[in-house]
Amino acid sequence: MATQPESAATANDLSLQPPEEFKKALGLFDSIMIVAGIMVGSGIFIVSAEITRQVGAAGWLLVVWAITGVLTLAAALSYGELAAMMPEAGGMYVYLREAFSPLIGFLYGWTLLTVIQTGTIAAVAIAFARFSGVAFPQISESNYLIAPIRLLPGYAISLSTAQVLALGVILLITIVNCLGVHWGKWIQNIFTMAKLTGMVALLLLGVVAWILHPQVLAANFHQAWQPQDVVGISGVSALTAFGMLVALCVSQTGSLFSADSWHDITFVAGEVRNPKRNLPLALGLGTGLVIALYMLCNLCYLAVVPLHAIQTAPNDRVATLVVDTVLPSFGKLAMGILIMVSTFGTVNALTLAGGRACYAMAQDGLFFRRAGRLNRAQVPGWALALQCVWSLVLVLPRTYDAATGQYGNLYSNLLDYVISAALLFYILTVFALFRLRRTRPDAPRPYRAWGYPWLPVLYIAGAGIVLAVLFCFRTATTWPGLLIIASGIPVYFWLRKQSRSL
């Protein structure tokens, strides 16, 4: 039998090996679509109801969103320097590792995997399923295939038709993204353009309503700075100056969450063409576009329905109320479809980006080694699969309120616990900009943060005030977030020990 030449055999063996580098498949437009698409989920269409109950006036509602806009843009412009300086997979994990220590970087990556990214994927997938129920009533969180089974006091596990759909969406999107970044890119571009078009259509309806009934906007701004029907926060009334400061800070949990995850584009930096230019541009343009749309959406709400109606919108679905006011009997279905499109695209962006952080940790020996390998499609398939499995698990548990008999979702509690912890990591990352300027003054910086040092200082100060107020007035949902972070410390040292023993 003829033997194959050694060189040919070697070449064939190499062809069977997984690739070692990411495919540069994302251009500037793709990157902007990821930033915008991951920010716009379902929050902007809902959270303004809760915010108006907290601040009680049209002017203060816009101030809440303006604060969110300033903080988000300041952080994005600051992150741009770090992204251009270190354009590699991993994003914030890499920046925190390089500026402070591998432990700090790992604790962020650990929190991202256990709660932030996977919990958000689960939450947005359930939101997709809930709004699918508008068109398909059989899809509901109360239509059970397996009725809730009580496991612990206050907790249960169930399988409803809504949960089944959420599980299917997470699994489908993960499989598609494992086939290559180009598939995830095209899904993202199509769905982001669709959701942005839908938001523009919503704004046009607001303009029509304002032209036909200008008295609504005038009435909402007649007492723009006098809170009415406010919900007290830990015994502090928003009718006082200090109480309004507390209300503005606490309400940031809703608005900041609605504008969150803009930095996820940095996780896929290794797949962005010309990242030193495109990453800062995508961060600035993407966040700027979304924040502008968010401000206009809230003006649209105020132009169509009275403030009291926003506060009491059924299920907090403010956007649905707006469309139903202008186009009676059409709003529920129209907004249901728009939010389905929006949330599907958001799950895709979250899935695409999240696995790259696990990949970066594994490359440093701080995670399972398989997570640090690329599959034949040049994506971290094993890391994506792990993220998928944990996201699926988080869809199943339910919380139970014995007083009301109502079931909630476990990931909602986890996200409440970790929102302040995520804000802490954002502050540390912006502070990393100052630290790296001092410790690595000669490192190449293709882009230098606009407004440095004042804009980063503004973010650290503003976010710091919000964080301090949350720790003081939202203790039940903030301090547990530190425990989630701390739970990663023993895991870090165990993984380090395992890595050294290999």
C-alpha positions as CSV (number, residue, x, y, z in Angstrom):
1,M,0.0,0.0,0.0
2,A,1.3,3.4,-0.9
3,T,2.1,5.6,2.0
4,Q,1.2,9.2,2.2
5,P,4.1,11.6,2.2
6,E,4.9,12.9,5.7
7,S,4.4,16.6,4.7
8,A,1.0,15.8,3.1
9,A,-0.1,13.9,6.2
10,T,0.9,16.7,8.4
11,A,-1.0,19.2,6.2
12,N,-4.1,17.0,6.5
13,D,-3.8,16.8,10.2
14,L,-3.5,20.5,10.5
15,S,-6.6,21.0,8.3
16,L,-8.5,19.0,10.9
17,Q,-7.5,21.2,13.8
18,P,-9.8,24.0,15.0
19,P,-8.6,27.5,13.9
20,E,-6.7,29.5,16.4
21,E,-7.8,33.0,15.3
22,F,-11.1,34.8,15.1
23,K,-12.5,35.7,11.7
24,K,-12.5,39.4,11.0
25,A,-16.1,39.6,9.9
26,L,-17.5,42.7,11.6
27,G,-17.3,46.1,9.9
28,L,-18.3,49.5,11.4
29,F,-22.0,49.2,10.4
30,D,-22.1,45.7,11.9
31,S,-20.5,47.0,15.1
32,I,-23.0,49.9,15.4
33,M,-25.9,47.4,14.9
34,I,-24.6,45.3,17.7
35,V,-24.3,48.3,20.1
36,A,-27.7,49.6,19.2
37,G,-29.4,46.3,18.9
38,I,-28.2,45.0,22.3
39,M,-29.3,48.2,24.0
40,V,-32.8,48.3,22.7
41,G,-34.8,45.4,24.1
42,S,-38.2,45.8,25.8
43,G,-37.2,48.2,28.6
44,I,-37.8,51.5,26.8
45,F,-41.4,50.5,26.1
46,I,-42.1,49.7,29.7
47,V,-39.9,51.3,32.4
48,S,-41.1,54.9,32.0
49,A,-44.3,53.9,33.9
50,E,-42.3,53.0,37.0
51,I,-40.1,56.0,36.6
52,T,-43.1,58.4,36.5
53,R,-44.5,56.8,39.7
54,Q,-41.1,57.5,41.3
55,V,-40.5,61.1,40.1
56,G,-44.1,62.1,39.4
57,A,-43.6,64.9,36.8
58,A,-42.9,65.1,33.1
59,G,-39.8,67.3,33.5
60,W,-38.3,64.9,36.0
61,L,-39.0,61.9,33.8
62,L,-36.9,63.5,31.0
63,V,-34.2,64.4,33.6
64,V,-34.0,60.7,34.5
65,W,-33.4,59.7,30.9
66,A,-31.0,62.6,30.4
67,I,-28.9,61.4,33.3
68,T,-28.9,57.9,31.8
69,G,-27.8,59.4,28.5
70,V,-25.0,61.5,29.9
71,L,-23.7,58.6,32.0
72,T,-23.9,56.1,29.1
73,L,-22.2,58.4,26.6
74,A,-19.5,59.4,29.0
75,A,-18.7,55.7,29.7
76,A,-18.9,54.7,26.0
77,L,-16.5,57.5,25.0
78,S,-14.1,56.5,27.8
79,Y,-14.3,52.8,26.9
80,G,-13.4,53.7,23.4
81,E,-9.8,54.4,24.4
82,L,-9.5,51.1,26.2
83,A,-11.0,49.2,23.2
84,A,-8.7,50.8,20.7
85,M,-5.7,50.2,23.0
86,M,-6.5,46.5,23.7
87,P,-8.6,45.3,20.7
88,E,-8.9,41.7,21.8
89,A,-11.7,39.3,22.8
90,G,-12.9,39.7,26.3
91,G,-13.7,43.4,26.7
92,M,-14.1,44.6,30.2
93,Y,-12.5,41.4,31.6
94,V,-9.3,42.3,29.7
95,Y,-9.3,46.0,30.8
96,L,-9.8,45.1,34.5
97,R,-7.2,42.4,34.3
98,E,-4.6,44.7,32.8
99,A,-5.4,47.8,34.9
100,F,-5.8,46.1,38.3
101,S,-5.3,42.3,38.6
102,P,-6.4,39.0,37.1
103,L,-8.7,38.5,40.2
104,I,-10.6,41.7,39.5
105,G,-11.0,40.7,35.9
106,F,-12.1,37.2,36.8
107,L,-14.7,38.5,39.3
108,Y,-16.3,40.5,36.5
109,G,-16.2,37.6,34.1
110,W,-17.7,35.3,36.8
111,T,-20.5,37.7,37.5
112,L,-21.1,38.2,33.8
113,L,-21.5,34.4,33.3
114,T,-23.5,33.6,36.3
115,V,-25.9,36.5,36.3
116,I,-25.4,39.5,34.1
117,Q,-25.2,38.0,30.6
118,T,-27.1,34.8,31.2
119,G,-29.7,36.4,33.4
120,T,-30.3,39.1,30.8
121,I,-30.6,36.5,28.0
122,A,-33.2,34.6,30.1
123,A,-35.1,37.8,30.9
124,V,-35.2,39.0,27.3
125,A,-36.1,35.6,26.0
126,I,-39.1,35.5,28.4
127,A,-40.0,39.0,27.3
128,F,-40.1,37.7,23.7
129,A,-42.4,34.9,24.8
130,R,-44.7,37.1,26.8
131,F,-45.3,39.5,23.9
132,S,-45.7,36.5,21.5
133,G,-48.7,35.8,23.6
134,V,-50.3,38.9,22.2
135,A,-50.5,37.2,18.8
136,F,-50.7,33.6,20.1
137,P,-52.8,33.6,23.3
138,Q,-51.8,30.0,24.1
139,I,-48.3,31.2,24.9
140,S,-48.5,32.3,28.5
141,E,-46.6,32.1,31.7
142,S,-49.8,30.7,33.3
143,N,-50.4,28.0,30.7
144,Y,-48.5,25.2,32.2
145,L,-47.1,22.0,30.7
146,I,-45.7,21.3,34.2
147,A,-47.4,23.2,37.0
148,P,-45.1,25.0,39.5
149,I,-43.5,22.5,41.9
150,R,-42.5,24.0,45.2
151,L,-38.9,23.2,46.1
152,L,-38.0,25.7,48.8
153,P,-40.0,28.4,50.7
154,G,-40.6,31.1,48.2
155,Y,-39.3,29.2,45.2
156,A,-40.6,26.8,42.6
157,I,-39.9,25.3,39.2
158,S,-42.3,25.1,36.3
159,L,-42.6,24.7,32.6
160,S,-45.1,27.0,30.9
161,T,-45.7,27.5,27.2
162,A,-43.9,30.9,27.5
163,Q,-40.9,29.2,29.1
164,V,-40.8,26.6,26.4
165,L,-40.7,29.3,23.7
166,A,-38.0,31.2,25.6
167,L,-36.0,28.0,25.9
168,G,-36.4,27.4,22.1
169,V,-35.3,30.9,21.2
170,I,-32.1,30.7,23.4
171,L,-31.2,27.3,21.9
172,L,-31.9,28.3,18.3
173,I,-29.9,31.5,18.5
174,T,-27.0,29.7,20.2
175,I,-26.9,27.1,17.5
176,V,-27.0,29.8,14.7
177,N,-24.1,31.7,16.4
178,C,-22.1,28.5,16.7
179,L,-22.2,28.2,12.9
180,G,-20.1,31.4,12.5
181,V,-20.1,35.1,13.4
182,H,-21.4,36.0,9.9
183,W,-24.7,34.3,10.7
184,G,-25.1,36.2,14.0
185,K,-24.1,39.4,12.2
186,W,-26.8,39.1,9.6
187,I,-29.5,38.3,12.2
188,Q,-28.3,41.3,14.2
189,N,-28.3,43.7,11.2
190,I,-31.8,42.7,10.0
191,F,-33.5,42.7,13.4
192,T,-31.8,45.9,14.6
193,M,-32.8,47.8,11.5
194,A,-36.3,46.4,11.9
195,K,-36.6,47.5,15.6
196,L,-35.1,51.0,14.8
197,T,-37.6,51.4,12.0
198,G,-40.4,50.4,14.4
199,M,-39.2,53.0,16.9
200,V,-39.2,55.7,14.2
201,A,-42.8,54.7,13.3
202,L,-43.8,55.1,17.0
203,L,-42.3,58.6,17.0
204,L,-44.2,59.5,13.9
205,L,-47.4,58.5,15.6
206,G,-46.4,60.7,18.4
207,V,-46.0,63.7,16.1
208,V,-49.4,63.0,14.5
209,A,-51.0,62.9,17.9
210,W,-49.3,66.1,19.0
211,I,-50.5,67.9,15.9
212,L,-54.1,66.7,16.4
213,H,-54.2,67.1,20.2
214,P,-51.4,69.6,21.3
215,Q,-53.2,70.1,24.7
216,V,-52.0,66.7,26.0
217,L,-48.3,67.7,25.9
218,A,-49.1,71.2,27.2
219,A,-51.0,69.7,30.2
220,N,-48.2,67.3,31.0
221,F,-45.7,70.2,31.0
222,H,-48.0,72.7,32.8
223,Q,-46.6,71.4,36.1
224,A,-43.5,69.8,34.8
225,W,-41.5,70.1,38.0
226,Q,-44.2,69.4,40.6
227,P,-44.4,65.7,41.5
228,Q,-47.8,64.1,41.7
229,D,-48.9,60.7,42.8
230,V,-45.4,59.6,43.7
231,V,-44.4,56.4,45.3
232,G,-42.3,56.9,48.4
233,I,-38.9,55.3,48.5
234,S,-37.8,53.8,51.9
235,G,-39.8,56.5,53.6
236,V,-38.3,59.4,51.7
237,S,-40.8,61.6,49.8
238,A,-39.9,62.9,46.3
239,L,-41.7,66.1,47.3
240,T,-38.5,67.2,49.0
241,A,-35.3,68.1,47.3
242,F,-33.4,65.3,49.0
243,G,-36.2,62.9,48.2
244,M,-36.2,63.8,44.6
245,L,-32.4,63.2,44.5
246,V,-33.1,59.7,45.9
247,A,-35.9,59.1,43.4
248,L,-33.7,60.2,40.4
249,C,-30.9,57.8,41.5
250,V,-33.2,54.9,42.3
251,S,-35.0,55.3,39.0
252,Q,-31.7,54.8,37.2
253,T,-32.1,51.1,37.8
254,G,-34.8,51.0,35.2
255,S,-33.4,53.5,32.7
256,L,-29.8,52.3,33.0
257,F,-30.9,48.7,32.6
258,S,-32.8,49.7,29.4
259,A,-29.6,51.3,28.0
260,D,-27.2,48.6,29.3
261,S,-24.9,46.2,27.5
262,W,-23.7,48.8,25.0
263,H,-20.1,47.7,25.9
264,D,-20.7,44.2,24.7
265,I,-19.2,45.1,21.3
266,T,-15.8,45.1,23.1
267,F,-16.2,41.4,23.8
268,V,-16.0,40.7,20.1
269,A,-13.2,43.1,19.4
270,G,-11.1,40.2,17.9
271,E,-13.7,39.9,15.1
272,V,-13.9,43.6,14.2
273,R,-12.1,44.8,11.2
274,N,-9.8,47.8,11.9
275,P,-10.8,47.7,15.6
276,K,-8.6,50.7,16.6
277,R,-10.9,52.9,14.5
278,N,-14.2,51.1,14.4
279,L,-14.6,50.2,18.1
280,P,-14.5,53.8,19.4
281,L,-16.8,54.9,16.5
282,A,-19.3,52.1,17.1
283,L,-19.4,52.9,20.9
284,G,-19.9,56.6,20.3
285,L,-22.3,56.4,17.4
286,G,-24.3,53.4,18.6
287,T,-24.9,54.8,22.1
288,G,-25.6,58.3,20.8
289,L,-28.2,57.0,18.4
290,V,-30.1,54.9,21.0
291,I,-30.0,57.6,23.7
292,A,-31.5,60.1,21.2
293,L,-34.2,57.7,20.3
294,Y,-34.9,57.0,24.0
295,M,-35.4,60.8,24.7
296,L,-37.7,61.2,21.7
297,C,-39.7,58.1,22.8
298,N,-40.4,59.6,26.2
299,L,-41.4,62.9,24.5
300,C,-43.7,60.8,22.4
301,Y,-45.3,59.3,25.4
302,L,-45.9,62.7,27.0
303,A,-47.3,64.0,23.7
304,V,-49.9,61.3,23.4
305,V,-51.2,60.3,26.9
306,P,-51.5,62.2,30.2
307,L,-48.9,61.6,32.9
308,H,-51.4,59.8,35.1
309,A,-52.2,57.4,32.3
310,I,-48.4,56.7,31.9
311,Q,-48.2,56.0,35.6
312,T,-51.1,53.6,35.5
313,A,-50.5,51.9,32.1
314,P,-51.7,48.3,32.2
315,N,-48.8,46.1,32.9
316,D,-46.6,49.2,32.5
317,R,-46.9,48.9,28.7
318,V,-46.6,52.6,28.0
319,A,-45.8,52.3,24.3
320,T,-48.8,50.0,23.7
321,L,-51.0,52.5,25.4
322,V,-49.6,55.2,23.1
323,V,-50.2,53.3,19.9
324,D,-53.7,52.2,21.1
325,T,-54.5,55.9,21.8
326,V,-53.6,56.9,18.2
327,L,-54.8,53.7,16.5
328,P,-57.5,52.2,18.7
329,S,-57.5,48.4,18.9
330,F,-54.2,48.2,16.9
331,G,-51.7,49.1,19.6
332,K,-51.5,45.9,21.5
333,L,-50.7,43.7,18.4
334,A,-48.4,46.3,16.8
335,M,-46.3,46.8,19.9
336,G,-46.3,43.1,20.6
337,I,-44.8,42.4,17.2
338,L,-42.3,45.3,17.6
339,I,-41.2,44.0,21.0
340,M,-40.9,40.5,19.6
341,V,-38.6,41.7,16.9
342,S,-36.7,43.9,19.4
343,T,-36.1,41.2,22.0
344,F,-35.2,38.5,19.5
345,G,-32.4,40.8,18.1
346,T,-31.3,41.6,21.7
347,V,-31.0,37.9,22.6
348,N,-28.9,37.3,19.5
349,A,-26.5,40.2,20.3
350,L,-26.2,39.1,24.0
351,T,-25.5,35.5,22.9
352,L,-23.0,36.5,20.2
353,A,-21.0,38.7,22.6
354,G,-21.1,36.8,25.9
355,G,-19.2,33.7,25.0
356,R,-16.1,35.7,24.1
357,A,-15.6,36.7,27.8
358,C,-15.5,33.1,28.8
359,Y,-13.1,32.4,25.9
360,A,-10.7,35.2,27.2
361,M,-10.7,33.8,30.7
362,A,-10.0,30.3,29.5
363,Q,-7.1,31.6,27.5
364,D,-5.6,32.9,30.7
365,G,-6.1,29.6,32.5
366,L,-9.0,31.0,34.6
367,F,-11.8,28.9,33.1
368,F,-12.4,25.5,31.6
369,R,-9.8,24.9,28.9
370,R,-12.3,23.9,26.2
371,A,-13.9,27.4,26.5
372,G,-10.7,28.8,25.2
373,R,-10.9,27.0,21.9
374,L,-12.5,28.0,18.6
375,N,-14.6,25.6,16.6
376,R,-14.3,25.1,12.8
377,A,-16.5,28.1,12.3
378,Q,-13.9,30.2,14.1
379,V,-16.2,31.0,17.1
380,P,-15.9,29.8,20.8
381,G,-18.5,27.1,20.4
382,W,-17.9,25.4,23.8
383,A,-18.1,28.8,25.6
384,L,-21.4,29.6,23.7
385,A,-22.8,26.2,24.7
386,L,-22.0,26.7,28.3
387,Q,-23.6,30.2,28.3
388,C,-26.6,28.6,26.6
389,V,-27.0,25.9,29.2
390,W,-26.9,28.2,32.1
391,S,-29.3,30.7,30.4
392,L,-31.7,27.8,29.9
393,V,-31.4,26.8,33.6
394,L,-32.3,30.3,34.7
395,V,-35.5,30.3,32.7
396,L,-37.0,27.4,34.7
397,P,-37.0,28.5,38.4
398,R,-39.8,30.7,39.7
399,T,-40.2,32.8,42.8
400,Y,-43.4,32.6,44.8
401,D,-45.1,35.3,46.9
402,A,-47.3,33.6,49.4
403,A,-49.1,36.8,50.3
404,T,-50.4,37.4,46.7
405,G,-50.1,33.9,45.3
406,Q,-48.1,35.3,42.4
407,Y,-45.2,33.6,40.7
408,G,-42.2,35.6,39.5
409,N,-38.9,34.7,37.8
410,L,-35.7,33.9,39.7
411,Y,-33.5,35.8,37.2
412,S,-35.5,39.0,37.9
413,N,-34.3,38.8,41.5
414,L,-30.7,38.0,40.4
415,L,-30.7,41.0,38.1
416,D,-32.0,43.2,40.8
417,Y,-29.2,42.0,43.1
418,V,-26.5,42.6,40.5
419,I,-27.5,45.9,38.9
420,S,-25.5,47.9,41.4
421,A,-22.6,45.4,41.2
422,A,-22.5,45.9,37.4
423,L,-22.4,49.7,38.0
424,L,-19.5,49.1,40.3
425,F,-17.6,47.3,37.6
426,Y,-18.4,50.1,35.1
427,I,-16.9,52.7,37.5
428,L,-13.8,50.5,38.0
429,T,-13.4,50.2,34.2
430,V,-13.6,54.0,33.6
431,F,-11.1,54.4,36.5
432,A,-8.9,51.9,34.7
433,L,-8.5,54.6,32.0
434,F,-6.7,56.9,34.5
435,R,-4.6,54.0,36.0
436,L,-3.4,52.8,32.6
437,R,-2.5,56.4,31.5
438,R,-0.2,56.4,34.6
439,T,1.2,52.9,34.5
440,R,1.5,52.6,30.7
441,P,2.0,56.1,29.4
442,D,3.8,55.0,26.3
443,A,1.3,52.4,25.2
444,P,-0.2,53.0,21.7
445,R,-3.5,54.8,22.0
446,P,-5.1,55.1,18.5
447,Y,-8.0,56.9,20.1
448,R,-7.8,59.1,23.2
449,A,-11.0,59.5,25.3
450,W,-12.8,62.6,24.3
451,G,-13.2,65.1,27.1
452,Y,-10.4,63.4,29.2
453,P,-10.2,63.8,32.2
454,W,-13.4,65.7,32.8
455,L,-15.8,63.4,31.1
456,P,-14.5,60.2,32.8
457,V,-14.6,62.1,36.1
458,L,-18.2,63.1,35.4
459,Y,-19.1,59.5,34.9
460,I,-17.3,58.2,38.0
461,A,-18.9,61.0,40.2
462,G,-22.4,60.6,38.7
463,A,-22.4,56.8,38.8
464,G,-20.8,56.9,42.2
465,I,-23.7,59.0,43.6
466,V,-26.3,56.7,42.0
467,L,-24.5,53.6,43.5
468,A,-24.2,55.2,47.0
469,V,-28.0,56.0,47.0
470,L,-28.8,52.4,45.8
471,F,-26.8,50.9,48.6
472,C,-28.5,53.1,51.2
473,F,-32.1,53.0,49.9
474,R,-32.3,49.7,48.0
475,T,-30.4,47.5,50.5
476,A,-32.4,44.4,49.9
477,T,-31.5,44.3,46.2
478,T,-28.0,45.8,46.2
479,W,-25.9,44.2,49.0
480,P,-26.7,40.6,47.8
481,G,-25.0,41.6,44.6
482,L,-21.7,41.9,46.4
483,L,-22.2,38.3,47.7
484,I,-22.6,37.1,44.1
485,I,-19.3,38.8,43.2
486,A,-17.6,37.4,46.3
487,S,-18.7,33.9,45.5
488,G,-16.2,34.0,42.6
489,I,-13.2,34.5,44.9
490,P,-12.8,30.8,45.9
491,V,-13.6,29.7,42.4
492,Y,-10.7,32.0,41.1
493,F,-8.2,30.4,43.5
494,W,-9.4,26.9,42.7
495,L,-9.1,27.5,39.0
496,R,-5.6,29.0,39.4
497,K,-4.5,25.9,41.4
498,Q,-6.0,23.6,38.7
499,S,-4.2,25.6,36.0
500,R,-0.8,25.4,37.7
501,S,-1.2,21.6,38.3
502,L,-1.6,20.9,34.6
